[in-house]
């Protein structure tokens, strides 16, 4: 590579190096936050309309083809089939527990509420009106206590704040 030293501008090769470095940084940041990006096709059809849906699928097709070819070249199956479960499903904690047990869950692991025994990934330390050292309390128990103490003694224990939130 030869640098352009005759003018005060970056030559194309140097510019490409910077662009690739920026792209690598973007890829690293995105893959830290998201392991998968999922598009529900029914939502895409509904919110993009027929033309937008067609544009989306045509735009994705060459990338999906390259990924498929790369997987085959690496000795993998051409594509994976996934089970998708919304995290607001009532049985999601059971699924998370199975995933965590088998080493396939990199999110918060379920813990048991010290008051009701519910397993959840959203717990808080106990409030001062119902303090038990070392125990954690779920949102449901917290909100129950909040209503109880507000109604009986007029004291508000405040909003539920899960451990790890600000």
N, C-alpha and C positions, 0 to 999 in steps of 0.2 A: 504494500500500500504506500502510495506516495502522497505526502501532505501538500496541499496548495499553500505555498508561502508567499506568493506574489500579490495576493489580495487579502483584504480583511474580511474573509467569509469562510465558512466551514465547507470543506469539499464534501461531496456526496457520500463517500465511503465513511468519513468520520460521522456524518449525520446519521447514517444507517447504524453505526455502532451505538450511538446515543439512543436512537429509537429502539433498538433491540434491548438495550439495558433497561430503558423505561418499561418496555413491554414485559420483560422478565420480572421486574418489580411488581407490576400490576398483576401478573399471573400469580406470583407468590402471595400477594395480599388477598386476592379473591379466593384462592384455594385454602387460605388459612380460615376464612370466614365460612365458606361453603364447600362442602364435599361434593354435593350434587346441586344442579339447578334443574328444577322440574317445571314443565309447562303442561298444565292440564289442557288437553286439546279441546275439550268442550268449552272451557273458558276462553281459549284463544279464538275459537270460532265465534263465540257469542260477542266478545268485546272487540275483536278486530274486524269482524264482518267477513263476507266471502272473499273480497279482494285482498284484505290484509292477511287473512289466513293463508291464502294461496301464496302471497309474497313471502310470508314467514317460512312456509314449508319449502318453497323453492330456494330461499336464501340458506336455509339450514342443510339442505340435501347434500351439497358438495362437502361440507364439513363432516357430516355424519358418515359419508362414504369414506373419507380419508381416515377417520377414526376407526371404522370397521376394517379397512385394509391394514392399518397399523396393528390392530389387535390380532388379526390373522397372522401377520408377519412375525409377531412376538409369540406365536403359538397359543394364543388365547382363543376363546370362542368369538365369533364375529360380533356378538352383542350380549349383554346381560339382560335378564328379565328380573325386574324388581317388584317387591311387594311394597306398596305405599300406604302408610297409615297416617291420617291427620293426628296431630298431637292433642286435639281436643276430644278425641274419641274416649268414651268412658272406660275402655279396656286398655288404654295405652300404657298404663303403668305395668300391667302384666307383660306386655310385649317388651317394654324397656328392660324389665327384670330378666327376661330370657336372653335378650341381646347382650346385656351386661355380663351375665353368667358365662356366655360363650365368647366374650371378648370382642363383641361387635357394636359396642355403644361407647362413643367418646364424649357424650354429653354428661350432664349431672347424673349421678347414680341415685337411685331411690333410697330414701331413708324413712324410718317410721316415726310418725308423730307420737310423742310421749304421752299424749292425752287420749287420743281416740284409736291409735294403732294404724291409721291410714298410711299407706306407703306413697310417698310423693317426692318429687325433685324440687319442691318449693317449701322450705321450712324457715322458721325464724326462731331466734332464741326466745324464751318465755318472757312475758312482761312482769313487772315488779309486783303486781297484784296476785300472781299465780306462779311464783318462781320456784322451780325445781332445778338445782344445779345439774348441768350436763344434759338436760332434756331439751328437745326442740319441739316447736309447735307448728301445726299446719294452719293454712289460711282459714279453714272452716272453724277450727277451735278458737283461733284468735278473734274472728268476727263474732262468734257466739259469746265469748267473754266480753268483748267490747260492748255488745248490746246489753248483756247482763249487768255489767258494772255501771254503764250509763243509766240504766233504768233503776237500779237498786240504790246506788250511792252517789250517782251524778258524776262519776269520774270517767273521763275518756282516756283509754289506754293508747289511743292514736291508731293510725293506719298500719296495716300489716306491712312489714318490710322484710322480704326474703333475705336470707343470708347471702351476701355477695352483691346485693343491690345498694345503690347509694341513696 
